[in-house]
Amino acid sequence: MSIKKYLTSAVALAMVGMASLVNAGEITHELGVTNVPDAPKRIIVLEFSFIDALASVGVSPVGIADDKKRDRVIPAYTDVIGNEWVSVGTRKTPSLEIMASLNPDLIIADKTRHSAVYEALSEIAPTIVLDSLSGNYPESVEQMSIIGKAIGKSEQMEARVAAHKATMKDYIAQMKNTGNYVAQFGVTNKTGLFLHSPVSYNGSLLELFGFKSNMVKTNGDTYDENYVETSLEQLSVVNPDILILGKYADPAHTDSWAEEPLFKQLTAVKNGNVYNITAHNWSRLRGMLAAELTAADLLEIMKKVK
């Protein structure tokens, strides 16, 4: 079954026999406690992982911080939530004016990006703040349950989370000998390479599948600890067996290294284990569907590893 069909069927299964609404009440989040109305209907989300959460239980937001690029909301989401949302701007600096005009009854914001405007957001609507950008994979799954409670869909969300965990367990069972490899994911644009550390969303996801990491493990409290700008010399120290790259530009910065002797000496390069994946799905989404898309890519990669 395809990922898209799986998500749609999981939503349908989760909603069978669960029509009763749940009183959200007080929701504890990264910046405190917010009193959320029962089953809010006009929800604005300011990160892609929060779209994932709503789509998981068949809820459509009225506003999305889609970076002013509607195609960044992938078809697997729009198949469930539709295309009627209003763009509220970029995830980094969403428009307060547009949000206010939508008369929302709930805003779901990100700790790293939106803590500074939390009070302003709270004046527009009850706002909960979760750690999407700097959170790791286990935390992202926990956030789904918080969102489920906030939107009055706790039972439906728990059903989706359970289905997700079963899917991930199945992927783990299919991947063999991952513990024999150091795997490293990074994104590259026109100007640099940014490795995702062991405490980032993708770093912790690779760890879940049993891969090793040669990067120094930090607390992951800051953006720079999660997404580390890395030179060729620094990459040679990490020296992964498997190098997975998401390119945000073509040509990308790492393409300029192709003829560099130091790059050619990387274990992953020498053994032909450099793989390109869809950067947007791996790096920006960070929800349960994102993890399932990543797992599917990793399974295909492991079939090719030399």
Phi and psi in degrees as GROMACS dihedral restraints (atoms count N, CA, C in turn):
[ dihedral_restraints ]
;  ai    aj    ak    al  type     phi  dphi    fc
    3     4     5     6     1   -70.7    20    10
    4     5     6     7     1   159.4    20    10
    6     7     8     9     1   -58.3    20    10
    7     8     9    10     1   -43.3    20    10
    9    10    11    12     1   -61.7    20    10
   10    11    12    13     1   -48.3    20    10
   12    13    14    15     1   -65.2    20    10
   13    14    15    16     1   -34.4    20    10
   15    16    17    18     1   -63.3    20    10
   16    17    18    19     1   -45.8    20    10
   18    19    20    21     1   -61.9    20    10
   19    20    21    22     1   -44.9    20    10
   21    22    23    24     1   -63.1    20    10
   22    23    24    25     1   -43.7    20    10
   24    25    26    27     1   -69.0    20    10
   25    26    27    28     1   -34.2    20    10
   27    28    29    30     1   -65.2    20    10
   28    29    30    31     1   -39.2    20    10
   30    31    32    33     1   -62.4    20    10
   31    32    33    34     1   -46.5    20    10
   33    34    35    36     1   -61.7    20    10
   34    35    36    37     1   -44.0    20    10
   36    37    38    39     1   -63.0    20    10
   37    38    39    40     1   -42.7    20    10
   39    40    41    42     1   -63.7    20    10
   40    41    42    43     1   -28.8    20    10
   42    43    44    45     1   -93.2    20    10
   43    44    45    46     1    -6.4    20    10
   45    46    47    48     1   -67.0    20    10
   46    47    48    49     1   125.1    20    10
   48    49    50    51     1    71.7    20    10
   49    50    51    52     1    15.0    20    10
   51    52    53    54     1  -125.7    20    10
   52    53    54    55     1    43.1    20    10
   54    55    56    57     1   -76.2    20    10
   55    56    57    58     1   -20.8    20    10
   57    58    59    60     1   -68.5    20    10
   58    59    60    61     1   141.0    20    10
   60    61    62    63     1   -84.1    20    10
   61    62    63    64     1   151.4    20    10
   63    64    65    66     1  -110.6    20    10
   64    65    66    67     1   135.3    20    10
   66    67    68    69     1   -72.0    20    10
   67    68    69    70     1   117.0    20    10
   69    70    71    72     1   -71.8    20    10
   70    71    72    73     1   -53.3    20    10
   72    73    74    75     1    66.6    20    10
   73    74    75    76     1  -137.8    20    10
   75    76    77    78     1   -83.5    20    10
   76    77    78    79     1   127.7    20    10
   78    79    80    81     1  -114.2    20    10
   79    80    81    82     1   121.4    20    10
   81    82    83    84     1   -85.2    20    10
   82    83    84    85     1   129.1    20    10
   84    85    86    87     1  -141.0    20    10
   85    86    87    88     1  -169.6    20    10
   87    88    89    90     1   -61.9    20    10
   88    89    90    91     1   -28.9    20    10
   90    91    92    93     1  -112.1    20    10
   91    92    93    94     1    13.5    20    10
   93    94    95    96     1   137.7    20    10
   94    95    96    97     1  -144.3    20    10
   96    97    98    99     1  -126.3    20    10
   97    98    99   100     1   131.3    20    10
   99   100   101   102     1  -122.9    20    10
  100   101   102   103     1   134.8    20    10
  102   103   104   105     1   -84.2    20    10
  103   104   105   106     1   112.5    20    10
  105   106   107   108     1  -104.9    20    10
  106   107   108   109     1   137.4    20    10
  108   109   110   111     1   -67.0    20    10
  109   110   111   112     1   160.3    20    10
  111   112   113   114     1   -62.1    20    10
  112   113   114   115     1   129.6    20    10
  114   115   116   117     1    39.9    20    10
  115   116   117   118     1    65.6    20    10
  117   118   119   120     1   -57.0    20    10
  118   119   120   121     1   143.8    20    10
  120   121   122   123     1  -105.8    20    10
  121   122   123   124     1   -24.4    20    10
  123   124   125   126     1  -117.7    20    10
  124   125   126   127     1    90.2    20    10
  126   127   128   129     1  -108.6    20    10
  127   128   129   130     1   136.2    20    10
  129   130   131   132     1  -113.4    20    10
  130   131   132   133     1   133.2    20    10
  132   133   134   135     1  -119.5    20    10
  133   134   135   136     1   138.2    20    10
  135   136   137   138     1  -112.9    20    10
  136   137   138   139     1    13.4    20    10
  138   139   140   141     1  -147.6    20    10
  139   140   141   142     1   153.5    20    10
  141   142   143   144     1   -66.3    20    10
  142   143   144   145     1   -33.7    20    10
  144   145   146   147     1   -63.6    20    10
  145   146   147   148     1   -26.2    20    10
  147   148   149   150     1   -75.9    20    10
  148   149   150   151     1   -28.9    20    10
  150   151   152   153     1   -62.9    20    10
  151   152   153   154     1   -43.9    20    10
  153   154   155   156     1   -52.5    20    10
  154   155   156   157     1   -46.3    20    10
  156   157   158   159     1   -62.3    20    10
  157   158   159   160     1   -46.2    20    10
  159   160   161   162     1   -65.6    20    10
  160   161   162   163     1   -44.1    20    10
  162   163   164   165     1   -61.2    20    10
  163   164   165   166     1   -31.5    20    10
  165   166   167   168     1   -61.5    20    10
  166   167   168   169     1   -25.2    20    10
  168   169   170   171     1  -122.0    20    10
  169   170   171   172     1    20.1    20    10
  171   172   173   174     1    70.6    20    10
  172   173   174   175     1    31.0    20    10
  174   175   176   177     1  -107.1    20    10
  175   176   177   178     1   132.8    20    10
  177   178   179   180     1  -101.8    20    10
  178   179   180   181     1   126.7    20    10
  180   181   182   183     1   -76.9    20    10
  181   182   183   184     1   156.4    20    10
  183   184   185   186     1   -90.4    20    10
  184   185   186   187     1   -20.3    20    10
  186   187   188   189     1  -143.0    20    10
  187   188   189   190     1   142.9    20    10
  189   190   191   192     1  -137.6    20    10
  190   191   192   193     1   134.0    20    10
  192   193   194   195     1   -79.6    20    10
  193   194   195   196     1    92.5    20    10
  195   196   197   198     1  -103.7    20    10
  196   197   198   199     1    16.8    20    10
  198   199   200   201     1    61.8    20    10
  199   200   201   202     1    23.5    20    10
  201   202   203   204     1    61.8    20    10
  202   203   204   205     1    25.7    20    10
  204   205   206   207     1  -136.2    20    10
  205   206   207   208     1    93.6    20    10
  207   208   209   210     1   -61.2    20    10
  208   209   210   211     1   -25.4    20    10
  210   211   212   213     1   -72.8    20    10
  211   212   213   214     1    -6.0    20    10
  213   214   215   216     1   -74.5    20    10
  214   215   216   217     1   -15.5    20    10
  216   217   218   219     1   -87.9    20    10
  217   218   219   220     1   103.7    20    10
  219   220   221   222     1   -68.3    20    10
  220   221   222   223     1   155.9    20    10
  222   223   224   225     1   -54.6    20    10
  223   224   225   226     1   -34.2    20    10
  225   226   227   228     1   -60.2    20    10
  226   227   228   229     1   -27.7    20    10
  228   229   230   231     1   -84.1    20    10
  229   230   231   232     1   -48.5    20    10
  231   232   233   234     1   -65.7    20    10
  232   233   234   235     1   -25.7    20    10
  234   235   236   237     1   -59.6    20    10
  235   236   237   238     1   -25.3    20    10
  237   238   239   240     1  -101.1    20    10
  238   239   240   241     1   -47.0    20    10
  240   241   242   243     1   -92.1    20    10
  241   242   243   244     1    -9.7    20    10
  243   244   245   246     1    79.8    20    10
  244   245   246   247     1  -165.2    20    10
  246   247   248   249     1  -127.2    20    10
  247   248   249   250     1    20.6    20    10
  249   250   251   252     1   -92.9    20    10
  250   251   252   253     1     2.4    20    10
  252   253   254   255     1   -68.9    20    10
  253   254   255   256     1   159.5    20    10
  255   256   257   258     1  -101.7    20    10
  256   257   258   259     1   133.3    20    10
  258   259   260   261     1   -70.7    20    10
  259   260   261   262     1   129.1    20    10
  261   262   263   264     1  -104.3    20    10
  262   263   264   265     1    17.7    20    10
  264   265   266   267     1   103.0    20    10
  265   266   267   268     1  -153.1    20    10
  267   268   269   270     1   -84.0    20    10
  268   269   270   271     1   158.4    20    10
  270   271   272   273     1   -66.0    20    10
  271   272   273   274     1   -34.7    20    10
  273   274   275   276     1   -70.5    20    10
  274   275   276   277     1   -44.0    20    10
  276   277   278   279     1  -135.4    20    10
  277   278   279   280     1    73.5    20    10
  279   280   281   282     1   -66.8    20    10
  280   281   282   283     1   154.9    20    10
  282   283   284   285     1   -82.2    20    10
  283   284   285   286     1   117.0    20    10
  285   286   287   288     1   -65.2    20    10
  286   287   288   289     1   -35.6    20    10
  288   289   290   291     1   -65.1    20    10
  289   290   291   292     1   -45.0    20    10
  291   292   293   294     1   -65.4    20    10
  292   293   294   295     1   -42.0    20    10
  294   295   296   297     1   -59.4    20    10
  295   296   297   298     1   -46.0    20    10
  297   298   299   300     1   -60.4    20    10
  298   299   300   301     1   -36.5    20    10
  300   301   302   303     1   -67.7    20    10
  301   302   303   304     1   -18.8    20    10
  303   304   305   306     1   -86.7    20    10
  304   305   306   307     1    -4.0    20    10
  306   307   308   309     1    49.6    20    10
  307   308   309   310     1    54.0    20    10
  309   310   311   312     1   -71.5    20    10
  310   311   312   313     1   155.9    20    10
  312   313   314   315     1  -111.3    20    10
  313   314   315   316     1     2.6    20    10
  315   316   317   318     1  -160.8    20    10
  316   317   318   319     1   136.0    20    10
  318   319   320   321     1  -121.3    20    10
  319   320   321   322     1   133.9    20    10
  321   322   323   324     1  -113.4    20    10
  322   323   324   325     1   115.3    20    10
  324   325   326   327     1  -119.3    20    10
  325   326   327   328     1   167.3    20    10
  327   328   329   330     1  -102.6    20    10
  328   329   330   331     1   139.5    20    10
  330   331   332   333     1   -60.8    20    10
  331   332   333   334     1   -48.2    20    10
  333   334   335   336     1   -68.0    20    10
  334   335   336   337     1   -45.6    20    10
  336   337   338   339     1   -81.5    20    10
  337   338   339   340     1   -31.5    20    10
  339   340   341   342     1  -123.0    20    10
  340   341   342   343     1     4.4    20    10
  342   343   344   345     1   -57.7    20    10
  343   344   345   346     1   -37.8    20    10
  345   346   347   348     1   -66.2    20    10
  346   347   348   349     1   -23.8    20    10
  348   349   350   351     1  -111.9    20    10
  349   350   351   352     1    18.5    20    10
  351   352   353   354     1   -57.6    20    10
  352   353   354   355     1   -44.9    20    10
  354   355   356   357     1   -64.0    20    10
  355   356   357   358     1   -40.4    20    10
  357   358   359   360     1   -64.9    20    10
  358   359   360   361     1   -41.4    20    10
  360   361   362   363     1   -63.5    20    10
  361   362   363   364     1   -40.9    20    10
  363   364   365   366     1   -66.7    20    10
  364   365   366   367     1   -24.2    20    10
  366   367   368   369     1   -73.3    20    10
  367   368   369   370     1   -24.5    20    10
  369   370   371   372     1   -81.2    20    10
  370   371   372   373     1   -44.0    20    10
  372   373   374   375     1  -164.8    20    10
  373   374   375   376     1   161.2    20    10
  375   376   377   378     1   -52.4    20    10
  376   377   378   379     1   130.8    20    10
  378   379   380   381     1  -127.1    20    10
  379   380   381   382     1   130.8    20    10
  381   382   383   384     1  -112.3    20    10
  382   383   384   385     1   143.8    20    10
  384   385   386   387     1  -120.1    20    10
  385   386   387   388     1   124.0    20    10
  387   388   389   390     1  -124.6    20    10
  388   389   390   391     1   161.4    20    10
  390   391   392   393     1   -98.4    20    10
  391   392   393   394     1    81.4    20    10
  393   394   395   396     1   -82.6    20    10
  394   395   396   397     1   -53.5    20    10
  396   397   398   399     1   -62.7    20    10
  397   398   399   400     1   -42.9    20    10
  399   400   401   402     1  -105.7    20    10
  400   401   402   403     1     3.0    20    10
  402   403   404   405     1   -81.4    20    10
  403   404   405   406     1   160.4    20    10
  405   406   407   408     1   -96.2    20    10
  406   407   408   409     1  -178.9    20    10
  408   409   410   411     1   -63.2    20    10
  409   410   411   412     1   -49.8    20    10
  411   412   413   414     1   -57.1    20    10
  412   413   414   415     1   -38.3    20    10
  414   415   416   417     1   -65.3    20    10
  415   416   417   418     1   -36.3    20    10
  417   418   419   420     1   -64.0    20    10
  418   419   420   421     1   -36.7    20    10
  420   421   422   423     1   -69.5    20    10
  421   422   423   424     1   -39.9    20    10
  423   424   425   426     1   -61.4    20    10
  424   425   426   427     1   -36.6    20    10
  426   427   428   429     1   -63.5    20    10
  427   428   429   430     1   -31.1    20    10
  429   430   431   432     1   -59.9    20    10
  430   431   432   433     1   -40.0    20    10
  432   433   434   435     1   -67.9    20    10
  433   434   435   436     1   -37.5    20    10
  435   436   437   438     1   -63.4    20    10
  436   437   438   439     1   -44.3    20    10
  438   439   440   441     1   -64.8    20    10
  439   440   441   442     1   -40.4    20    10
  441   442   443   444     1   -56.9    20    10
  442   443   444   445     1   -43.3    20    10
  444   445   446   447     1   -66.0    20    10
  445   446   447   448     1   -42.2    20    10
  447   448   449   450     1   -63.3    20    10
  448   449   450   451     1   -31.6    20    10
  450   451   452   453     1  -100.9    20    10
  451   452   453   454     1    10.2    20    10
  453   454   455   456     1    72.7    20    10
  454   455   456   457     1    29.6    20    10
  456   457   458   459     1  -130.1    20    10
  457   458   459   460     1    41.5    20    10
  459   460   461   462     1   -59.9    20    10
  460   461   462   463     1   -47.9    20    10
  462   463   464   465     1   -65.7    20    10
  463   464   465   466     1   -42.6    20    10
  465   466   467   468     1   -62.8    20    10
  466   467   468   469     1   -41.4    20    10
  468   469   470   471     1   -67.0    20    10
  469   470   471   472     1   -40.5    20    10
  471   472   473   474     1   -63.2    20    10
  472   473   474   475     1   -33.3    20    10
  474   475   476   477     1   -65.3    20    10
  475   476   477   478     1   -41.9    20    10
  477   478   479   480     1   -66.7    20    10
  478   479   480   481     1   -41.5    20    10
  480   481   482   483     1   -62.0    20    10
  481   482   483   484     1   -42.9    20    10
  483   484   485   486     1   -62.5    20    10
  484   485   486   487     1   -41.9    20    10
  486   487   488   489     1   -64.5    20    10
  487   488   489   490     1   -39.6    20    10
  489   490   491   492     1   -62.1    20    10
  490   491   492   493     1   -46.3    20    10
  492   493   494   495     1   -62.3    20    10
  493   494   495   496     1   -37.2    20    10
  495   496   497   498     1   -66.4    20    10
  496   497   498   499     1   -39.9    20    10
  498   499   500   501     1   -63.4    20    10
  499   500   501   502     1   -44.6    20    10
  501   502   503   504     1   -65.9    20    10
  502   503   504   505     1   -38.2    20    10
  504   505   506   507     1   -61.3    20    10
  505   506   507   508     1   -38.3    20    10
  507   508   509   510     1   -66.9    20    10
  508   509   510   511     1   -41.7    20    10
  510   511   512   513     1   -62.7    20    10
  511   512   513   514     1   -42.9    20    10
  513   514   515   516     1   -59.4    20    10
  514   515   516   517     1   -41.7    20    10
  516   517   518   519     1   -65.0    20    10
  517   518   519   520     1   -29.2    20    10
  519   520   521   522     1   -81.2    20    10
  520   521   522   523     1   -20.3    20    10
  522   523   524   525     1   -91.0    20    10
  523   524   525   526     1   123.1    20    10
  525   526   527   528     1  -107.5    20    10
  526   527   528   529     1   143.8    20    10
  528   529   530   531     1    62.7    20    10
  529   530   531   532     1    25.1    20    10
  531   532   533   534     1   -62.3    20    10
  532   533   534   535     1   -29.8    20    10
  534   535   536   537     1   -66.3    20    10
  535   536   537   538     1    -9.8    20    10
  537   538   539   540     1   -86.3    20    10
  538   539   540   541     1    -3.3    20    10
  540   541   542   543     1  -125.8    20    10
  541   542   543   544     1   140.6    20    10
  543   544   545   546     1   -89.4    20    10
  544   545   546   547     1   117.5    20    10
  546   547   548   549     1  -114.1    20    10
  547   548   549   550     1   139.8    20    10
  549   550   551   552     1  -136.4    20    10
  550   551   552   553     1   130.3    20    10
  552   553   554   555     1  -108.9    20    10
  553   554   555   556     1   142.3    20    10
  555   556   557   558     1  -153.0    20    10
  556   557   558   559     1   157.1    20    10
  558   559   560   561     1  -109.5    20    10
  559   560   561   562     1   145.3    20    10
  561   562   563   564     1  -131.5    20    10
  562   563   564   565     1   134.5    20    10
  564   565   566   567     1  -116.5    20    10
  565   566   567   568     1  -155.7    20    10
  567   568   569   570     1   -71.1    20    10
  568   569   570   571     1   -23.7    20    10
  570   571   572   573     1  -114.9    20    10
  571   572   573   574     1   -13.2    20    10
  573   574   575   576     1  -167.3    20    10
  574   575   576   577     1   175.0    20    10
  576   577   578   579     1  -117.9    20    10
  577   578   579   580     1   133.8    20    10
  579   580   581   582     1  -124.7    20    10
  580   581   582   583     1   108.3    20    10
  582   583   584   585     1   -81.7    20    10
  583   584   585   586     1   138.2    20    10
  585   586   587   588     1   -87.4    20    10
  586   587   588   589     1   118.6    20    10
  588   589   590   591     1   -72.8    20    10
  589   590   591   592     1   169.7    20    10
  591   592   593   594     1   -60.1    20    10
  592   593   594   595     1   -22.4    20    10
  594   595   596   597     1   -97.4    20    10
  595   596   597   598     1     1.6    20    10
  597   598   599   600     1   -79.0    20    10
  598   599   600   601     1   175.1    20    10
  600   601   602   603     1   -55.3    20    10
  601   602   603   604     1   -54.4    20    10
  603   604   605   606     1   -72.1    20    10
  604   605   606   607     1   -34.8    20    10
  606   607   608   609     1   -61.4    20    10
  607   608   609   610     1   -44.1    20    10
  609   610   611   612     1   -70.9    20    10
  610   611   612   613     1   -28.7    20    10
  612   613   614   615     1   -69.0    20    10
  613   614   615   616     1   -42.7    20    10
  615   616   617   618     1   -61.2    20    10
  616   617   618   619     1   -37.9    20    10
  618   619   620   621     1   -64.3    20    10
  619   620   621   622     1   -39.1    20    10
  621   622   623   624     1   -56.8    20    10
  622   623   624   625     1   -37.6    20    10
  624   625   626   627     1   -82.8    20    10
  625   626   627   628     1     0.2    20    10
  627   628   629   630     1    98.4    20    10
  628   629   630   631     1    -0.2    20    10
  630   631   632   633     1   -71.3    20    10
  631   632   633   634     1   152.2    20    10
  633   634   635   636     1   -94.7    20    10
  634   635   636   637     1   161.9    20    10
  636   637   638   639     1  -132.7    20    10
  637   638   639   640     1   143.3    20    10
  639   640   641   642     1  -102.6    20    10
  640   641   642   643     1     2.4    20    10
  642   643   644   645     1   -79.3    20    10
  643   644   645   646     1   150.2    20    10
  645   646   647   648     1   -68.6    20    10
  646   647   648   649     1   131.4    20    10
  648   649   650   651     1   -86.6    20    10
  649   650   651   652     1   118.5    20    10
  651   652   653   654     1  -107.1    20    10
  652   653   654   655     1  -175.3    20    10
  654   655   656   657     1   -75.0    20    10
  655   656   657   658     1   -21.5    20    10
  657   658   659   660     1    71.6    20    10
  658   659   660   661     1    26.0    20    10
  660   661   662   663     1   -79.2    20    10
  661   662   663   664     1   -18.5    20    10
  663   664   665   666     1  -124.8    20    10
  664   665   666   667     1   161.6    20    10
  666   667   668   669     1   -58.3    20    10
  667   668   669   670     1   -43.6    20    10
  669   670   671   672     1   -68.0    20    10
  670   671   672   673     1   -21.5    20    10
  672   673   674   675     1   -79.4    20    10
  673   674   675   676     1   -24.8    20    10
  675   676   677   678     1   -87.8    20    10
  676   677   678   679     1   -38.3    20    10
  678   679   680   681     1  -124.8    20    10
  679   680   681   682     1   100.3    20    10
  681   682   683   684     1  -101.4    20    10
  682   683   684   685     1   115.1    20    10
  684   685   686   687     1   -64.4    20    10
  685   686   687   688     1   130.2    20    10
  687   688   689   690     1  -134.5    20    10
  688   689   690   691     1   129.9    20    10
  690   691   692   693     1   -84.0    20    10
  691   692   693   694     1   170.4    20    10
  693   694   695   696     1   -61.9    20    10
  694   695   696   697     1   -39.3    20    10
  696   697   698   699     1   -62.4    20    10
  697   698   699   700     1   -42.5    20    10
  699   700   701   702     1   -68.4    20    10
  700   701   702   703     1   -36.2    20    10
  702   703   704   705     1   -63.9    20    10
  703   704   705   706     1   -35.8    20    10
  705   706   707   708     1   -65.4    20    10
  706   707   708   709     1   -26.6    20    10
  708   709   710   711     1   -73.5    20    10
  709   710   711   712     1   -41.8    20    10
  711   712   713   714     1   -65.4    20    10
  712   713   714   715     1   -42.6    20    10
  714   715   716   717     1    41.6    20    10
  715   716   717   718     1    65.5    20    10
  717   718   719   720     1   -73.4    20    10
  718   719   720   721     1   155.1    20    10
  720   721   722   723     1   -74.1    20    10
  721   722   723   724     1   -33.1    20    10
  723   724   725   726     1  -127.7    20    10
  724   725   726   727     1   123.1    20    10
  726   727   728   729     1  -113.5    20    10
  727   728   729   730     1   119.6    20    10
  729   730   731   732     1  -112.3    20    10
  730   731   732   733     1   122.2    20    10
  732   733   734   735     1  -119.0    20    10
  733   734   735   736     1   136.2    20    10
  735   736   737   738     1  -110.2    20    10
  736   737   738   739     1   118.8    20    10
  738   739   740   741     1   -99.4    20    10
  739   740   741   742     1   124.8    20    10
  741   742   743   744     1   -98.8    20    10
  742   743   744   745     1     2.4    20    10
  744   745   746   747     1  -149.7    20    10
  745   746   747   748     1   155.0    20    10
  747   748   749   750     1  -141.3    20    10
  748   749   750   751     1   108.3    20    10
  750   751   752   753     1   -74.7    20    10
  751   752   753   754     1   154.1    20    10
  753   754   755   756     1   -99.9    20    10
  754   755   756   757     1   164.6    20    10
  756   757   758   759     1   -54.6    20    10
  757   758   759   760     1   -42.3    20    10
  759   760   761   762     1   -67.2    20    10
  760   761   762   763     1   -22.0    20    10
  762   763   764   765     1   -63.5    20    10
  763   764   765   766     1   -27.9    20    10
  765   766   767   768     1   -71.2    20    10
  766   767   768   769     1   -11.4    20    10
  768   769   770   771     1   -90.0    20    10
  769   770   771   772     1    -5.4    20    10
  771   772   773   774     1   -53.2    20    10
  772   773   774   775     1   -37.2    20    10
  774   775   776   777     1   -99.4    20    10
  775   776   777   778     1     4.7    20    10
  777   778   779   780     1   -74.1    20    10
  778   779   780   781     1   129.9    20    10
  780   781   782   783     1   -55.1    20    10
  781   782   783   784     1   -38.6    20    10
  783   784   785   786     1   -65.0    20    10
  784   785   786   787     1   -36.8    20    10
  786   787   788   789     1   -68.2    20    10
  787   788   789   790     1   -41.2    20    10
  789   790   791   792     1   -65.1    20    10
  790   791   792   793     1   -22.6    20    10
  792   793   794   795     1   -86.1    20    10
  793   794   795   796     1    -7.3    20    10
  795   796   797   798     1   -60.7    20    10
  796   797   798   799     1   138.4    20    10
  798   799   800   801     1   -55.9    20    10
  799   800   801   802     1   -44.1    20    10
  801   802   803   804     1   -62.6    20    10
  802   803   804   805     1   -38.3    20    10
  804   805   806   807     1   -71.0    20    10
  805   806   807   808     1   -46.4    20    10
  807   808   809   810     1   -59.5    20    10
  808   809   810   811     1   -36.0    20    10
  810   811   812   813     1   -94.8    20    10
  811   812   813   814     1     3.3    20    10
  813   814   815   816     1    72.1    20    10
  814   815   816   817     1    30.9    20    10
  816   817   818   819     1  -112.5    20    10
  817   818   819   820     1    47.1    20    10
  819   820   821   822     1  -107.9    20    10
  820   821   822   823     1   125.2    20    10
  822   823   824   825     1  -127.7    20    10
  823   824   825   826     1   138.0    20    10
  825   826   827   828     1  -103.4    20    10
  826   827   828   829     1   132.7    20    10
  828   829   830   831     1  -126.9    20    10
  829   830   831   832     1   178.4    20    10
  831   832   833   834     1   -78.6    20    10
  832   833   834   835     1   109.1    20    10
  834   835   836   837     1   -58.9    20    10
  835   836   837   838     1   -41.2    20    10
  837   838   839   840     1   -59.2    20    10
  838   839   840   841     1   -47.1    20    10
  840   841   842   843     1   -64.9    20    10
  841   842   843   844     1   -41.0    20    10
  843   844   845   846     1   -77.1    20    10
  844   845   846   847     1   -41.2    20    10
  846   847   848   849     1   -97.8    20    10
  847   848   849   850     1   -33.3    20    10
  849   850   851   852     1   -98.2    20    10
  850   851   852   853     1   -31.6    20    10
  852   853   854   855     1   -74.6    20    10
  853   854   855   856     1   -57.5    20    10
  855   856   857   858     1    58.6    20    10
  856   857   858   859     1    32.5    20    10
  858   859   860   861     1  -113.9    20    10
  859   860   861   862     1  -168.2    20    10
  861   862   863   864     1   -67.3    20    10
  862   863   864   865     1   -43.2    20    10
  864   865   866   867     1   -61.2    20    10
  865   866   867   868     1   -40.7    20    10
  867   868   869   870     1   -57.7    20    10
  868   869   870   871     1   -43.5    20    10
  870   871   872   873     1   -63.0    20    10
  871   872   873   874     1   -37.3    20    10
  873   874   875   876     1   -70.6    20    10
  874   875   876   877     1   -37.4    20    10
  876   877   878   879     1   -64.0    20    10
  877   878   879   880     1   -42.2    20    10
  879   880   881   882     1   -62.5    20    10
  880   881   882   883     1   -44.6    20    10
  882   883   884   885     1   -60.5    20    10
  883   884   885   886     1   -41.2    20    10
  885   886   887   888     1   -63.1    20    10
  886   887   888   889     1   -41.3    20    10
  888   889   890   891     1   -64.5    20    10
  889   890   891   892     1   -43.3    20    10
  891   892   893   894     1   -63.4    20    10
  892   893   894   895     1   -38.4    20    10
  894   895   896   897     1   -61.3    20    10
  895   896   897   898     1   -42.6    20    10
  897   898   899   900     1   -67.2    20    10
  898   899   900   901     1   -37.5    20    10
  900   901   902   903     1   -62.2    20    10
  901   902   903   904     1   -44.4    20    10
  903   904   905   906     1   -67.4    20    10
  904   905   906   907     1   -22.6    20    10
  906   907   908   909     1   -72.0    20    10
  907   908   909   910     1   -20.5    20    10
  909   910   911   912     1  -103.2    20    10
  910   911   912   913     1   -15.6    20    10
  912   913   914   915     1   -58.0    20    10
  913   914   915   916     1   131.5    20    10
